[in-house]
Amino acid sequence: MNKFIIICTLVFCNVLHAEKVIGDWKVAELGNFIVAKTTNASNETTGVFCGDASKACFPYLILSNRCSENKVSVLLINSSEGVFTVQTTCMLIEDKYVSIFDESYSKQILEVFIEGQPFGFAAALDNGYFKSIRFSGIGAKKALEEANKLRSIKKENETKSFTF
């Protein structure tokens, strides 16, 4: 449930405090969260969200086609390092269907992002076909570093504000 609240606040929050473009990635502060993301030509987005209280950033994927709410799916990821599968759960958040990666795959996905090379996902569709989704990794490593830096600064500032 906490992950759901974080995603709601992060991905769809209307308050954008700052945005920095790094290669094909963007880093933004959204309310109490930091996001690093990239969007492809089909307006599909992948990236990570970082909560100020969490020790890690968690990957997500928003596709142009609709997934079924609460459906667990397996995606195939292709990168310069090879191919592997990951599991996601589809959540309806406001008016968007978001594939949330299972936390056990976070490290592998982050490694794909920071390679800085093109990468892709293959998603099985309900009609028996596959959808191929490609993204750029240009700027991902620096964007993720910036997101972590902003998260740390935000956490420090909040700690200082509670110190007497």
C-alpha positions as a LaTeX table, in Angstrom:
\begin{tabular}{lrrr}
\hline
Residue & $x$ (\AA) & $y$ (\AA) & $z$ (\AA) \\
\hline
Met1 & 0.00 & 0.00 & 0.00 \\
Asn2 & 2.87 & 2.40 & 0.76 \\
Lys3 & 4.25 & 1.85 & $-2.74$ \\
Phe4 & 0.81 & 2.71 & $-4.16$ \\
Ile5 & 0.73 & 6.00 & $-2.23$ \\
Ile6 & 4.26 & 6.87 & $-3.31$ \\
Ile7 & 3.42 & 6.22 & $-6.97$ \\
Cys8 & 0.21 & 8.26 & $-6.75$ \\
Thr9 & 2.01 & 11.20 & $-5.26$ \\
Leu10 & 5.08 & 10.91 & $-7.40$ \\
Val11 & 3.94 & 10.12 & $-10.90$ \\
Phe12 & 0.75 & 12.10 & $-11.01$ \\
Cys13 & 1.31 & 14.98 & $-8.63$ \\
Asn14 & 0.51 & 18.30 & $-10.28$ \\
Val15 & 3.14 & 20.19 & $-8.30$ \\
Leu16 & 6.45 & 20.18 & $-10.15$ \\
His17 & 9.10 & 22.07 & $-8.19$ \\
Ala18 & 12.08 & 21.62 & $-10.50$ \\
Glu19 & 13.07 & 19.70 & $-13.59$ \\
Lys20 & 16.52 & 18.98 & $-14.94$ \\
Val21 & 17.19 & 17.42 & $-18.35$ \\
Ile22 & 20.15 & 15.05 & $-18.50$ \\
Gly23 & 20.57 & 13.46 & $-21.93$ \\
Asp24 & 17.27 & 11.77 & $-22.78$ \\
Trp25 & 16.26 & 11.60 & $-19.10$ \\
Lys26 & 14.63 & 14.11 & $-16.80$ \\
Val27 & 14.95 & 14.51 & $-13.05$ \\
Ala28 & 12.10 & 16.22 & $-11.26$ \\
Glu29 & 11.06 & 16.97 & $-7.72$ \\
Leu30 & 7.40 & 16.14 & $-7.27$ \\
Gly31 & 6.10 & 17.01 & $-3.85$ \\
Asn32 & 8.05 & 14.89 & $-1.36$ \\
Phe33 & 9.52 & 12.64 & $-4.02$ \\
Ile34 & 12.18 & 12.67 & $-6.72$ \\
Val35 & 11.68 & 11.03 & $-10.12$ \\
Ala36 & 14.18 & 10.21 & $-12.88$ \\
Lys37 & 12.47 & 9.20 & $-16.10$ \\
Thr38 & 12.70 & 8.90 & $-19.85$ \\
Thr39 & 9.86 & 9.04 & $-22.36$ \\
Asn40 & 9.95 & 7.49 & $-25.84$ \\
Ala41 & 8.37 & 8.69 & $-29.10$ \\
Ser42 & 5.16 & 6.76 & $-28.29$ \\
Asn43 & 4.80 & 8.75 & $-25.05$ \\
Glu44 & 5.60 & 5.72 & $-22.90$ \\
Thr45 & 7.65 & 6.34 & $-19.78$ \\
Thr46 & 10.02 & 4.39 & $-17.61$ \\
Gly47 & 12.19 & 5.46 & $-14.76$ \\
Val48 & 12.46 & 5.44 & $-11.01$ \\
Phe49 & 10.79 & 7.13 & $-8.09$ \\
Cys50 & 12.70 & 7.91 & $-4.93$ \\
Gly51 & 10.98 & 8.60 & $-1.65$ \\
Asp52 & 12.85 & 10.74 & 0.84 \\
Ala53 & 12.41 & 8.13 & 3.56 \\
Ser54 & 13.33 & 5.11 & 1.43 \\
Lys55 & 16.87 & 3.87 & 0.98 \\
Ala56 & 16.34 & 2.98 & $-2.66$ \\
Cys57 & 14.71 & 4.15 & $-5.84$ \\
Phe58 & 12.05 & 1.93 & $-7.39$ \\
Pro59 & 11.47 & 1.46 & $-11.15$ \\
Tyr60 & 8.15 & 1.81 & $-12.95$ \\
Leu61 & 6.79 & 1.69 & $-16.52$ \\
Ile62 & 3.83 & 3.48 & $-18.09$ \\
Leu63 & 2.72 & 2.04 & $-21.44$ \\
Ser64 & 0.42 & 3.57 & $-24.05$ \\
Asn65 & $-1.77$ & 0.47 & $-24.10$ \\
Arg66 & $-3.86$ & $-0.41$ & $-21.10$ \\
Cys67 & $-2.91$ & $-3.25$ & $-18.80$ \\
Ser68 & $-5.50$ & $-4.93$ & $-16.59$ \\
Glu69 & $-5.68$ & $-3.55$ & $-13.07$ \\
Asn70 & $-4.01$ & $-5.78$ & $-10.44$ \\
Lys71 & $-2.79$ & $-8.16$ & $-13.15$ \\
Val72 & 0.67 & $-9.58$ & $-12.57$ \\
Ser73 & 2.66 & $-9.70$ & $-15.80$ \\
Val74 & 6.06 & $-10.85$ & $-16.91$ \\
Leu75 & 8.09 & $-8.56$ & $-19.17$ \\
Leu76 & 11.16 & $-9.44$ & $-21.14$ \\
Ile77 & 13.98 & $-6.87$ & $-20.91$ \\
Asn78 & 16.65 & $-6.62$ & $-23.59$ \\
Ser79 & 19.81 & $-4.58$ & $-23.09$ \\
Ser80 & 23.46 & $-4.64$ & $-24.11$ \\
Glu81 & 24.08 & $-6.92$ & $-21.11$ \\
Gly82 & 21.60 & $-9.56$ & $-22.27$ \\
Val83 & 18.00 & $-10.58$ & $-21.79$ \\
Phe84 & 16.06 & $-11.35$ & $-18.62$ \\
Thr85 & 12.50 & $-11.41$ & $-17.34$ \\
Val86 & 10.89 & $-9.26$ & $-14.66$ \\
Gln87 & 7.52 & $-9.24$ & $-12.96$ \\
Thr88 & 5.19 & $-6.24$ & $-12.72$ \\
Thr89 & 1.81 & $-5.50$ & $-11.22$ \\
Cys90 & $-0.57$ & $-3.19$ & $-13.03$ \\
Met91 & $-2.18$ & $-0.47$ & $-10.94$ \\
Leu92 & $-4.78$ & 2.10 & $-11.93$ \\
Ile93 & $-3.62$ & 5.39 & $-10.49$ \\
Glu94 & $-5.93$ & 8.28 & $-11.27$ \\
Asp95 & $-6.47$ & 7.80 & $-15.02$ \\
Lys96 & $-3.23$ & 5.95 & $-15.83$ \\
Tyr97 & $-2.30$ & 2.30 & $-15.77$ \\
Val98 & 1.17 & 1.91 & $-14.29$ \\
Ser99 & 3.30 & $-1.23$ & $-14.27$ \\
Ile100 & 5.12 & $-1.37$ & $-10.97$ \\
Phe101 & 8.19 & $-3.60$ & $-11.01$ \\
Asp102 & 8.45 & $-6.16$ & $-8.26$ \\
Glu103 & 11.05 & $-4.90$ & $-5.78$ \\
Ser104 & 13.15 & $-8.04$ & $-6.19$ \\
Tyr105 & 14.01 & $-6.90$ & $-9.75$ \\
Ser106 & 14.99 & $-3.31$ & $-8.87$ \\
Lys107 & 18.75 & $-3.90$ & $-8.90$ \\
Gln108 & 18.71 & $-5.59$ & $-12.32$ \\
Ile109 & 16.56 & $-2.87$ & $-13.85$ \\
Leu110 & 18.69 & $-0.07$ & $-12.40$ \\
Glu111 & 21.77 & $-1.76$ & $-13.90$ \\
Val112 & 20.09 & $-1.72$ & $-17.32$ \\
Phe113 & 19.28 & 1.98 & $-16.93$ \\
Ile114 & 22.80 & 3.02 & $-15.90$ \\
Glu115 & 24.46 & 1.18 & $-18.81$ \\
Gly116 & 23.52 & 4.23 & $-20.86$ \\
Gln117 & 22.62 & 2.08 & $-23.86$ \\
Pro118 & 19.26 & 1.63 & $-25.60$ \\
Phe119 & 17.08 & $-0.96$ & $-23.89$ \\
Gly120 & 13.66 & $-2.41$ & $-24.43$ \\
Phe121 & 10.77 & $-4.30$ & $-22.96$ \\
Ala122 & 8.61 & $-6.93$ & $-24.61$ \\
Ala123 & 5.15 & $-7.13$ & $-23.09$ \\
Ala124 & 2.63 & $-9.88$ & $-23.81$ \\
Leu125 & $-0.72$ & $-8.51$ & $-24.93$ \\
Asp126 & $-4.09$ & $-10.11$ & $-24.23$ \\
Asn127 & $-4.58$ & $-10.91$ & $-27.95$ \\
Gly128 & $-1.52$ & $-13.18$ & $-28.07$ \\
Tyr129 & 0.82 & $-10.61$ & $-29.60$ \\
Phe130 & 3.82 & $-8.89$ & $-28.03$ \\
Lys131 & 4.41 & $-5.17$ & $-27.76$ \\
Ser132 & 8.01 & $-4.02$ & $-28.09$ \\
Ile133 & 8.91 & $-0.84$ & $-26.23$ \\
Arg134 & 12.31 & 0.87 & $-26.68$ \\
Phe135 & 13.93 & 3.54 & $-24.51$ \\
Ser136 & 17.15 & 5.53 & $-24.53$ \\
Gly137 & 19.67 & 5.08 & $-21.76$ \\
Ile138 & 21.54 & 8.29 & $-22.65$ \\
Gly139 & 21.89 & 10.29 & $-19.46$ \\
Ala140 & 20.32 & 7.64 & $-17.23$ \\
Lys141 & 23.33 & 7.12 & $-14.97$ \\
Lys142 & 23.73 & 10.84 & $-14.28$ \\
Ala143 & 19.96 & 11.26 & $-13.89$ \\
Leu144 & 19.82 & 8.47 & $-11.31$ \\
Glu145 & 22.81 & 9.94 & $-9.48$ \\
Glu146 & 21.10 & 13.35 & $-9.48$ \\
Ala147 & 17.86 & 11.83 & $-8.18$ \\
Asn148 & 19.77 & 10.14 & $-5.33$ \\
Lys149 & 21.63 & 13.37 & $-4.57$ \\
Leu150 & 18.40 & 15.38 & $-4.45$ \\
Arg151 & 16.79 & 12.72 & $-2.26$ \\
Ser152 & 19.73 & 12.90 & 0.17 \\
Ile153 & 19.65 & 16.71 & 0.28 \\
Lys154 & 15.91 & 16.68 & 0.84 \\
Lys155 & 16.29 & 14.14 & 3.65 \\
Glu156 & 19.10 & 16.19 & 5.27 \\
Asn157 & 17.05 & 19.38 & 5.11 \\
Glu158 & 14.07 & 17.67 & 6.71 \\
Thr159 & 16.30 & 16.27 & 9.46 \\
Lys160 & 17.81 & 19.72 & 10.12 \\
Ser161 & 14.37 & 21.32 & 10.33 \\
Phe162 & 13.49 & 18.97 & 13.21 \\
Thr163 & 16.76 & 19.55 & 15.10 \\
Phe164 & 16.62 & 21.90 & 18.11 \\
\hline
\end{tabular}
